[in-house]
Amino acid sequence: MGTRESRRRWLASMKLTSHEEYGLRCLIRLGQQGPGARLTIPEIGNAEGISDAYAGKLLRLLRLGGFVVAARGTGGYALARPASQIMLSDLMASLGGRLFEGDFCAIHSGQMKTCVRLADCSARVLWRAVQAAVDDVLQRTTLQDLLFDERQMLAHVKHLGASAGSITWQ
């Protein structure tokens, strides 16, 4: 890793961003309202505990990504298509990208021009395997699936073959 700052950036790059988390929550909130239902920015912000400005920013990103539509005249936002047709892989790519991008090694070279492990890196194999597992779950999960309660979602994750045994409830 080289420097403390590059290690911090590496660790931060393996986490979900607030855009991804709260953008997903905004979509779940809209999905819970049912087909065609609309919510305003203040309604979504209040329900999710975020500022109106941040909710507005996220809804703009979701609109540009084709996940929501803005209702003219009456106001508010609605899902652009049924929740069963919104794939989480598409949503997460739109909001922030993948946990492990292809250029990961190039941007984490420490103080060198290229990573000293570029030719032979066991960690790269691990991160690619983690990304493949994440991609697999996200590609087989829709927004409709996230409208389940926790028990139903746990059953869904187990059905996908993902390891749900280590999930802990906070």
Contact map, one row per residue, 1 for C-alpha under 8 A:
11110110000000000000000000000000000000000000000000000000000000000000000000000000000000000000000000000000000111000000000000000000000000000000000000000000000000000000000000
11110110000000000000000000000000000000000000000000000000000000000000000000000000000000000000000000000000000011100000000000000000000000000000000000000000000000000000000000
11111110000000000000000000000000000000000000000000000000000000000000000000000000000000000000000000000000000001100000000000000000000000000000000000000000000000000000000000
11111111000000000000000000000000000000000000000000000000000000000000000000000000000000000000000000000000000000000000000000000000000000000000000000000000000000000000000000
00111111100000000000000000000000000000000000000000000000000000000000000000000000000000000000000000000000000000000000000000000000000000000000000000000000000000000000000000
11111111110000000000000000000000000000000000000000000000000000000000000000000000000000000000000000000000000101000000000000000000000000000000000000000000000000000000000000
11111111111000000000000000000000000000000000000000000000000000000000000000000000000000000000000000000000000000000000000000000000000000000000000000000000000000000000000000
00011111111100000000000000000000000000000000000000000000000000000000000000000000000000000000000000000000000000000000000000000000000000000000000000000000000000000000000000
00001111111110000000000000000000000000000000000000000000000000000000000000000000000000000000000000000000000000000000000000000000000000000000000000000000000000000000000000
00000111111111000000000000000000000000000000000000000000000000000000000000000000000000000000000000000000000100000000000000000000000000000000000000000000000000000000000000
00000011111111100000000000000000000000000000000000000000000000000000000000000000000000000000000000000000000000000000000000000000000000000000000000000000000000000000000000
00000001111111100000000000000000000000000000000000000000000000000000000000000000000000000000000000000000000000000000000000000000000000000000000000000000000000000000000000
00000000111111110000000000000000000000000000000000000000000000000000000000000000000000000000000000110000000000000000000000000000000000000000000000000000000000000000000000
00000000011111110000000000000000000000000000000000000000000000000000000000000000000000000000000000110000000000000000000000000000000000000000000000000000000000000000000000
00000000001111111000000000000000000000000000000000000000000000000000000000000000000000000000000000100000000000000000000000000000000000000000000000000000000000000000000000
00000000000011111101100000000000000000000000000000000000000000000000000000000000000000000000000000100000000000000000000000000000000000000000000000000000000000000000000000
00000000000000111111100000000000000000000000000000000000000000000000000000000000000000000000000100000000000000000000000000000000000000000000000000000000000000000000000000
00000000000000011111111000000000000000000000000000000000000000000000000000000000000000000000000000000000000000000000000000000000000000000000000000000000000000000000000000
00000000000000001111111000000000000000000000000000000000010000000000000000000000000000000000001100000000000000000000000000000000000000000000000000000000000000000000000000
00000000000000011111111100000000000000000000000000000000000000000000000000000000000000000001001100000000000000000000000000000000000000000000000000000000000000000000000000
00000000000000011111111110000000000000000000000000000000000000000000000000000000000000000000000000000000000000000000000000000000000000000000000000000000000000000000000000
00000000000000000111111111000000000000000000000100000000010000000000000000000000000000000000000000000000000000000000000000000000000000000000000000000000000000000000000000
00000000000000000111111111100000000000000000000000000000011001000000000000000000000000000000001000000000000000000000000000000000000000000000000000000000000000000000000000
00000000000000000001111111110000000000000000000000000000000000000000000000000000000000000010000000000000000000000000000000000000000000000000000000000000000000000000000000
00000000000000000000111111111000000000000000000100000000000000000000000000000000000000000000000000000000000000000000000000000000000000000000000000000000000000000000000000
00000000000000000000011111111100000000000001000100000010011000000000000000000000000000000000000000000000000000000000000000000000000000000000000000000000000000000000000000
00000000000000000000001111111110000000000000000000000000000000000000000000000010000000000000000000000000000000000000000000000000000000000000001000000000000000000000000000
00000000000000000000000111111111000000000000000000000000000000000000000000000000000000000000000000000000000000000000000000000000000000000000001001100000000000000000000000
00000000000000000000000011111111100000000001001000000000000000000000000000000000000000000000000000000000000000000000000000000000000000000000000000000000000000000000000000
00000000000000000000000001111111110011100000000000000000000000000000000000001110000000000000000000000000000000000000000000000000000000000000000000000000000000000000000000
00000000000000000000000000111111111000000000000000000000000000000000000000000010001000000000000000000000000000000000000000000000000000000000001100100000000000000000000000
00000000000000000000000000011111110000000000000000000000000000000000000000000000000000000000000000000000000000000000000000000000000000000000000000100000000000000000000000
00000000000000000000000000001111111011000000000000000000000000000000000000000000000000000000000000000000000000000000000000000000000000000000000000000000000000000000000000
00000000000000000000000000000111111110000000000000000000000000000000000000000000000000000000000000000000000000000000000000000000000000000000000000000000000000000000000000
00000000000000000000000000000010111110000000000000000000000000000000000000000010010000000000000000000000000000000000000000000000000000000000000000000000000000000000000000
00000000000000000000000000000000011111000000000000000000000000000000000000000110000000000000000000000000000000000000000000000000000000000000000000000000000000000000000000
00000000000000000000000000000100111111100000000000000000000000000000000000000100000000000000000000000000000000000000000000000000000000000000000000000000000000000000000000
00000000000000000000000000000100100111110000000000000000000000000000001000111100000000000000000000000000000000000000000000000000000000000000000000000000000000000000000000
00000000000000000000000000000100000011111011000000000000000000000000000000011100000000000000000000000000000000000000000000000000000000000000000000000000000000000000000000
00000000000000000000000000000000000001111111000000000000000000000000000000111000000000000000000000000000000000000000000000000000000000000000000000000000000000000000000000
00000000000000000000000000000000000000111111100000010011001000000000000000011000000000000000000000000000000000000000000000000000000000000000000000000000000000000000000000
00000000000000000000000000000000000000011111110000110010000000000000000000000000000000000000000000000000000000000000000000000000000000000000000000000000000000000000000000
00000000000000000000000000000000000000111111111000000000000000000000000000000000000000000000000000000000000000000000000000000000000000000000000000000000000000000000000000
00000000000000000000000001001000000000111111111100000010000000000000000000000000000000000000000000000000000000000000000000000000000000000000000000000000000000000000000000
00000000000000000000000000000000000000001111111111110110000000000000000000000000000000000000000000000000000000000000000000000000000000000000000000000000000000000000000000
00000000000000000000000000000000000000000111111111110000000000000000000000000000000000000000000000000000000000000000000000000000000000000000000000000000000000000000000000
00000000000000000000000000001000000000000011111111000000000000000000000000000000000000000000000000000000000000000000000000000000000000000000000000000000000000000000000000
00000000000000000000010011000000000000000001111111000000000000000000000000000000000000000000000000000000000000000000000000000000000000000000000000000000000000000000000000
00000000000000000000000000000000000000000000111111100000000000000000000000000000000000000000000000000000000000000000000000000000000000000000000000000000000000000000000000
00000000000000000000000000000000000000000000111111110110000000000000000000000000000000000000000000000000000000000000000000000000000000000000000000000000000000000000000000
00000000000000000000000000000000000000000100110011111110000000000000000000000000000000000000000000000000000000000000000000000000000000000000000000000000000000000000000000
00000000000000000000000000000000000000001100110001111111000000000000000000000000000000000000000000000000000000000000000000000000000000000000000000000000000000000000000000
00000000000000000000000000000000000000000000000000111111100000000000000000000000000000000000000000000000000000000000000000000000000000000000000000000000000000000000000000
00000000000000000000000000000000000000000000100001111111110000000000000000000000000000000000000000000000000000000000000000000000000000000000000000000000000000000000000000
00000000000000000000000001000000000000001101100001111111111000000000000000000000000000000000000000000000000000000000000000000000000000000000000000000000000000000000000000
00000000000000000000000000000000000000001000000000011111111100000000000000000000000000000000000000000000000000000000000000000000000000000000000000000000000000000000000000
00000000000000000000000000000000000000000000000000001111111110000000000000000000000000000000000000000000000000000000000000000000000000000000000000000000000000000000000000
00000000000000000010011001000000000000000000000000000111111111000000000000000000000000000000000000000000000000000000000000000000000000000000000000000000000000000000000000
00000000000000000000001001000000000000001000000000000011111111100001000000001000000000000000000000000000000000000000000000000000000000000000000000000000000000000000000000
00000000000000000000000000000000000000000000000000000001111111110000000000000000000000000000000000000000000000000000000000000000000000000000000000000000000000000000000000
00000000000000000000000000000000000000000000000000000000111111111000000000000000000000000000011000000000000000000000000000000000000000000000000000000000000000000000000000
00000000000000000000001000000000000000000000000000000000011111111111000000000000000000000000011000000000000000000000000000000000000000000000000000000000000000000000000000
00000000000000000000000000000000000000000000000000000000001111111111110000000000000000000000000000000000000000000000000000000000000000000000000000000000000000000000000000
00000000000000000000000000000000000000000000000000000000000111111110000000000000000000000000000000000000000000000000000000000000000000000000000000000000000000000000000000
00000000000000000000000000000000000000000000000000000000000011111111000000000000000000000010010000000000000000000000000000000000000000000000000000000000000000000000000000
00000000000000000000000000000000000000000000000000000000000001111111100000000001000000000000000000000000000000000000000000000000000000000000000000000000000000000000000000
00000000000000000000000000000000000000000000000000000000000001111111100000000011100001000010000000000000000000000000000000000000000000000000000000000000000000000000000000
00000000000000000000000000000000000000000000000000000000001001101111110000001111100000000000000000000000000000000000000000000000000000000000000000000000000000000000000000
00000000000000000000000000000000000000000000000000000000000000100111111000001111000000000000000000000000000000000000000000000000000000000000000000000000000000000000000000
00000000000000000000000000000000000000000000000000000000000000100001111100111100000000000000000000000000000000000000000000000000000000000000000000000000000000000000000000
00000000000000000000000000000000000001000000000000000000000000000000111111111100000000000000000000000000000000000000000000000000000000000000000000000000000000000000000000
00000000000000000000000000000000000000000000000000000000000000000000011111110000000000000000000000000000000000000000000000000000000000000000000000000000000000000000000000
00000000000000000000000000000000000000000000000000000000000000000000001111100000000000000000000000000000000000000000000000000000000000000000000000000000000000000000000000
00000000000000000000000000000000000000000000000000000000000000000000001111110000000000000000000000000000000000000000000000000000000000000000000000000000000000000000000000
00000000000000000000000000000000000001010000000000000000000000000000011111111000000000000000000000000000000000000000000000000000000000000000000000000000000000000000000000
00000000000000000000000000000000000001111000000000000000000000000000011101111100000000000000000000000000000000000000000000000000000000000000000000000000000000000000000000
00000000000000000000000000000100000001111000000000000000001000000001111000111110000000000000000000000000000000000000000000000000000000000000000000000000000000000000000000
00000000000000000000000000000100000111100000000000000000000000000001111000011111000000000000000000000000000000000000000000000000000000000000000000000000000000000000000000
00000000000000000000000000100110001100000000000000000000000000000011100000001111111000000000000000000000000000000000000000000000000000000000000000000000000000000000000000
00000000000000000000000000000000000000000000000000000000000000000111100000000111110000000000000000000000000000000000000000000000000000000000000000000000000000000000000000
00000000000000000000000000000000000000000000000000000000000000000011000000000011111011000000000000000000000000000000000000000000000000000000000000000000000000000000000000
00000000000000000000000000000000001000000000000000000000000000000000000000000011111111000000000000000000000000000000000000000000000000000000000000000000000000000000000000
00000000000000000000000000000010000000000000000000000000000000000000000000000010111111000000000000000000000000000000000000000000000000000000011100000000000000000000000000
00000000000000000000000000000000000000000000000000000000000000000000000000000000011111100000000000000000000000000000000000000000000000000000011110000000000000000000000000
00000000000000000000000000000000000000000000000000000000000000000000000000000000111111100000000000000000000000000000000000000000000000000000011100000000000000000000000000
00000000000000000000000000000000000000000000000000000000000000000010000000000000111111110110000000000000000000000000000000000000000000000000011100000000000000000000000000
00000000000000000000000000000000000000000000000000000000000000000000000000000000000111111110000000000000000000000000000000000000000000000111111000000000000000000000000000
00000000000000000000000000000000000000000000000000000000000000000000000000000000000001111111000000000000000000000000000000000000000000000111111000000000000000000000000000
00000000000000000000000000000000000000000000000000000000000000000000000000000000000000111111100000000000000000000000000000000000000000100110100000000000000000000000000000
00000000000000000000000000000000000000000000000000000000000000000000000000000000000001111111110000000000000000000000000000000000000000000010000000000000000000000000000000
00000000000000000000000100000000000000000000000000000000000000001010000000000000000001111111111000000000000000000000000000000000000000000000000000000000000000000000000000
00000000000000000001000000000000000000000000000000000000000000000000000000000000000000011111111111000000000000000000000000000000000000000000000000000000000000000000000000
00000000000000000000000000000000000000000000000000000000000000000000000000000000000000001111111111000000000000000000000000000000000000000000000000000000000000000000000000
00000000000000000000000000000000000000000000000000000000000011001000000000000000000000000111111110000000000000000000000000000000000000000000000000000000000000000000000000
00000000000000000011001000000000000000000000000000000000000011000000000000000000000000000011111110000000000000000000000000000000000000000000000000000000000000000000000000
00000000000000001011000000000000000000000000000000000000000000000000000000000000000000000001111111000000000000000000000000000000000000000000000000000000000000000000000000
00000000000000000000000000000000000000000000000000000000000000000000000000000000000000000001111111101000000000000000000000000000000000000000000000000000000000000000000000
00000000000000000000000000000000000000000000000000000000000000000000000000000000000000000001100111111000000000000000000000000000001000000000000000000000000000000000000000
00000000000011110000000000000000000000000000000000000000000000000000000000000000000000000000000011111000000000000000000000000000001000000000000000000000000000000000000000
00000000000011000000000000000000000000000000000000000000000000000000000000000000000000000000000001111101000000000000000000000011001000000000000000000000000000000000000000
00000000000000000000000000000000000000000000000000000000000000000000000000000000000000000000000011111111000000000000000000000000000000000000000000000000000000000000000000
00000000000000000000000000000000000000000000000000000000000000000000000000000000000000000000000000011111100000000000000000000000000000000000000000000000000000000000000000
00000000000000000000000000000000000000000000000000000000000000000000000000000000000000000000000000001111111000000000000000000000000000000000000000000000000000000000000000
00000000000000000000000000000000000000000000000000000000000000000000000000000000000000000000000000011111111100000000000000000000000000000000000000000000000000000000000000
00000000000000000000000000000000000000000000000000000000000000000000000000000000000000000000000000000111111110000110010000010000000000000000000000000000000000000000000000
00000000000000000000000000000000000000000000000000000000000000000000000000000000000000000000000000000011111110000110000000000000000000000000000000000000000000000000000000
00000000000000000000000000000000000000000000000000000000000000000000000000000000000000000000000000000011111110000000000000000000000000000000000000000000000000000000000000
10000100010000000000000000000000000000000000000000000000000000000000000000000000000000000000000000000001111111000010000000000000000000000000000000000000000000000000000000
11000000000000000000000000000000000000000000000000000000000000000000000000000000000000000000000000000000111111111111000000000000000000000000000000000000000000000000000000
11100100000000000000000000000000000000000000000000000000000000000000000000000000000000000000000000000000000111111010000000000000000000000000000000000000000000000000000000
01100000000000000000000000000000000000000000000000000000000000000000000000000000000000000000000000000000000011111000000000000000000000000000000000000000000000000000000000
00000000000000000000000000000000000000000000000000000000000000000000000000000000000000000000000000000000000011111111000000000000000000000000000000000000000000000000000000
00000000000000000000000000000000000000000000000000000000000000000000000000000000000000000000000000000000000011111110000000000000000000000000000000000000000000000000000000
00000000000000000000000000000000000000000000000000000000000000000000000000000000000000000000000000000000110010011111010000000000000000000000000000000000000000000000000000
00000000000000000000000000000000000000000000000000000000000000000000000000000000000000000000000000000000110111011111110000000000000000000000000000000000000000000000000000
00000000000000000000000000000000000000000000000000000000000000000000000000000000000000000000000000000000000010010111111000000000000000000000000000000000000000000000000000
00000000000000000000000000000000000000000000000000000000000000000000000000000000000000000000000000000000000000000011111110000000000000000000000000000000000000000000000000
00000000000000000000000000000000000000000000000000000000000000000000000000000000000000000000000000000000100000000111111110000000000000000000000000000000000000000000000000
00000000000000000000000000000000000000000000000000000000000000000000000000000000000000000000000000000000000000000001111110000000000000000000000000000000000000000000000000
00000000000000000000000000000000000000000000000000000000000000000000000000000000000000000000000000000000000000000000111111000000000000000000000000000000000000000000000000
00000000000000000000000000000000000000000000000000000000000000000000000000000000000000000000000000000000000000000000111111111000000000000000000000000000000000000000000000
00000000000000000000000000000000000000000000000000000000000000000000000000000000000000000000000000000000000000000000000111111100000000000000000000000000000000000000000000
00000000000000000000000000000000000000000000000000000000000000000000000000000000000000000000000000000000000000000000000011111110000000000000000000000000000000000000000000
00000000000000000000000000000000000000000000000000000000000000000000000000000000000000000000000000000000100000000000000011111111000000000000000000000000000000000000000000
00000000000000000000000000000000000000000000000000000000000000000000000000000000000000000000000000000000000000000000000011111111100000000000000000000000000000000000000000
00000000000000000000000000000000000000000000000000000000000000000000000000000000000000000000000000000000000000000000000001111111110000000000000000000000000000000000000000
00000000000000000000000000000000000000000000000000000000000000000000000000000000000000000000000000010000000000000000000000111111111000000000000000000000000000000000000000
00000000000000000000000000000000000000000000000000000000000000000000000000000000000000000000000000010000000000000000000000011111111100000000000000000000000000000000000000
00000000000000000000000000000000000000000000000000000000000000000000000000000000000000000000000000000000000000000000000000001111111110000000000000000000000000000000000000
00000000000000000000000000000000000000000000000000000000000000000000000000000000000000000000000000000000000000000000000000000111111111000000000000000000000000000000000000
00000000000000000000000000000000000000000000000000000000000000000000000000000000000000000000000001110000000000000000000000000011111111100000000000000000000000000000000000
00000000000000000000000000000000000000000000000000000000000000000000000000000000000000000000000000000000000000000000000000000001111111110000000000000000000000000000000000
00000000000000000000000000000000000000000000000000000000000000000000000000000000000000000000000000000000000000000000000000000000111111111000000000000000000000000000000000
00000000000000000000000000000000000000000000000000000000000000000000000000000000000000000000000000000000000000000000000000000000011111111100000000000000000000000000000000
00000000000000000000000000000000000000000000000000000000000000000000000000000000000000001000000000000000000000000000000000000000001111111110000000000000000000000000000000
00000000000000000000000000000000000000000000000000000000000000000000000000000000000000000000000000000000000000000000000000000000000111111111000000000000000000000000000000
00000000000000000000000000000000000000000000000000000000000000000000000000000000000000000000000000000000000000000000000000000000000011111111100000000000000010010100000000
00000000000000000000000000000000000000000000000000000000000000000000000000000000000000111000000000000000000000000000000000000000000001111111110000000000000000000000000000
00000000000000000000000000000000000000000000000000000000000000000000000000000000000000111100000000000000000000000000000000000000000000111111110000000000000000000000000000
00000000000000000000000000000000000000000000000000000000000000000000000000000000000000110000000000000000000000000000000000000000000000011111110000000000000000010000000000
00000000000000000000000000000000000000000000000000000000000000000000000000000000000000111000000000000000000000000000000000000000000000001111111011000000000000000000000000
00000000000000000000000000000000000000000000000000000000000000000000000000000000001111110000000000000000000000000000000000000000000000000111111111000000000000000000000000
00000000000000000000000000110010000000000000000000000000000000000000000000000000001111110000000000000000000000000000000000000000000000000000111111100000000000000000000000
00000000000000000000000000000010000000000000000000000000000000000000000000000000001111000000000000000000000000000000000000000000000000000000011111110000000000000000000000
00000000000000000000000000000000000000000000000000000000000000000000000000000000000100000000000000000000000000000000000000000000000000000000111111110000100100000000000000
00000000000000000000000000010000000000000000000000000000000000000000000000000000000000000000000000000000000000000000000000000000000000000000111111111000100000000000000000
00000000000000000000000000010011000000000000000000000000000000000000000000000000000000000000000000000000000000000000000000000000000000000000001111111000000000000000000000
00000000000000000000000000000000000000000000000000000000000000000000000000000000000000000000000000000000000000000000000000000000000000000000000111111111100000000000000000
00000000000000000000000000000000000000000000000000000000000000000000000000000000000000000000000000000000000000000000000000000000000000000000000001111111100000000000000000
00000000000000000000000000000000000000000000000000000000000000000000000000000000000000000000000000000000000000000000000000000000000000000000000000011111110000000000000000
00000000000000000000000000000000000000000000000000000000000000000000000000000000000000000000000000000000000000000000000000000000000000000000000000011111111000000000000000
00000000000000000000000000000000000000000000000000000000000000000000000000000000000000000000000000000000000000000000000000000000000000000000000000011111111100000000000000
00000000000000000000000000000000000000000000000000000000000000000000000000000000000000000000000000000000000000000000000000000000000000000000000011011111111110000000000000
00000000000000000000000000000000000000000000000000000000000000000000000000000000000000000000000000000000000000000000000000000000000000000000000000000111111111000001000000
00000000000000000000000000000000000000000000000000000000000000000000000000000000000000000000000000000000000000000000000000000000000000000000000000000011111111100000000000
00000000000000000000000000000000000000000000000000000000000000000000000000000000000000000000000000000000000000000000000000000000000000000000000010000001111111110000000000
00000000000000000000000000000000000000000000000000000000000000000000000000000000000000000000000000000000000000000000000000000000000000001000000000000000111111111111000000
00000000000000000000000000000000000000000000000000000000000000000000000000000000000000000000000000000000000000000000000000000000000000000000000000000000011111111111000000
00000000000000000000000000000000000000000000000000000000000000000000000000000000000000000000000000000000000000000000000000000000000000000000000000000000001111111100000000
00000000000000000000000000000000000000000000000000000000000000000000000000000000000000000000000000000000000000000000000000000000000000001001000000000000000111111100000000
00000000000000000000000000000000000000000000000000000000000000000000000000000000000000000000000000000000000000000000000000000000000000000000000000000000000011111110000000
00000000000000000000000000000000000000000000000000000000000000000000000000000000000000000000000000000000000000000000000000000000000000001000000000000000000011111111000000
00000000000000000000000000000000000000000000000000000000000000000000000000000000000000000000000000000000000000000000000000000000000000000000000000000000000011001111110000
00000000000000000000000000000000000000000000000000000000000000000000000000000000000000000000000000000000000000000000000000000000000000000000000000000000010011000111111000
00000000000000000000000000000000000000000000000000000000000000000000000000000000000000000000000000000000000000000000000000000000000000000000000000000000000000000011111000
00000000000000000000000000000000000000000000000000000000000000000000000000000000000000000000000000000000000000000000000000000000000000000000000000000000000000000011111100
00000000000000000000000000000000000000000000000000000000000000000000000000000000000000000000000000000000000000000000000000000000000000000000000000000000000000000001111110
00000000000000000000000000000000000000000000000000000000000000000000000000000000000000000000000000000000000000000000000000000000000000000000000000000000000000000000011111
00000000000000000000000000000000000000000000000000000000000000000000000000000000000000000000000000000000000000000000000000000000000000000000000000000000000000000000001111
00000000000000000000000000000000000000000000000000000000000000000000000000000000000000000000000000000000000000000000000000000000000000000000000000000000000000000000000111
